Amino acid sequence: MKTLHLAAAAALSLALAGPPAAALAAAPTPPAPGPTAAAPPAIDPDAVEALRKMSAYLSTLPGFELTSKTSLDLVTVDGQKLTFDGVARYKARRPNGLVLEVSSDLKTRKYFYDGKEFTVLAPELGYYATVPAPATIRETLDTLYQKFGVELPLDDLFRWSEPGGTRAEKLTSAFDVGSATIEGVDTEQYAFREGDIDWQIWITEGDKPLPVKVVIVDRTDPALPAYVARLSWNTSPTFAADDFTFHPPSGARSIKFGLASK
C-alpha cells in the first residue's frame, strides 16, 4: 500500500504544479466539463467473487493439512508494538475432525475435536479441559467463541468455506490490489475492510484458489497491530483412525473450561 500512496502523491504534486505560464497563455479555452464520472463502488464485486471461489474450492476438500507461519503484534501500555513469531499446524477432516497445534514464544496450545468433544491442552503447564461439542467444525467454532470466548487462529477458513456464511454482507470495502508473487507462487492480492478490521488475502491463480497469505490489522488501536500468516497446504492428506482423538498425556490434570465473561 505504501507504493500506491507514493504514486498517488507524485501524481497529485504534478497536478498542483500545473503547466508553465507560457503554456497557459497559449492554451485554448477548455471545453465545458461533461457529466461527472461516478466514483468506483466501495465493494468491488470481483474481489468478493474471488472470496466466493476460494470458499467454494476449500469446501470441496474432504481434508487438509496446513502449516501457518505467523507473526503477531502486541502493543505495550505506552503504545510500542512488539512482534512475536509462531507456527500453527492444522489437521482437518470434514465435517467433524480437527487438530491444531499452536507454538510461539508466548505459549503452546493443542486443540482436539473429534465430532463429540473439544479439548484444549496446555502441554507445558500439564493441564487440559474438555467440553461436549456440536456435530461439525463450524458449529463447534461458533460455540467455543460464544460460550467460552475461545477463538482459534485462522478459523475464518472454516467460516468462509462452510455453507451459510454471511461474511460478505459485513464488508464495507473490497478491492483487487493486483498480482503478487508469494514464495514463487503467482497470486492475486485483495484488500477488505470489515467493521474495525482491515484485512488482506493473497489467493493462488488457477483452478485451485488457495489462500497463501493473510494480513489482519486492528484499527481500534492507534498502533494498528497486525497478524500475518503465510500458509503452506497439503490438500491430499492421509489420516489415521484416531488422529483426532485426544489422549491425555501422562501426568496431565483435567480442569474445567471457564465461561466467557459477559
ABEGO torsion letter per residue (X at the ends): XAAAAAAAAAAAAAAAAEBBAAAAAABBBBBBBBBBBBBBBABBAAAAAAAAAAAAAAAABABBBBBBBBBBBBBBAAGBBBBBBBBBBBBBBOAABBBBBBBBAABBBBBBBAGABBBBBBAAAGBBBBBBBBABAAAAAAAAAAAAGBBBBGAAAAAAABBGBAAAAABABBBBAEBBBBGGBBBBBBBBBBEABBBBBBBBBEABBBBABBBBBBAABAAGBBBBBBBBBBABBBBBAAAABBBBBBGBBBBBBBBBBX
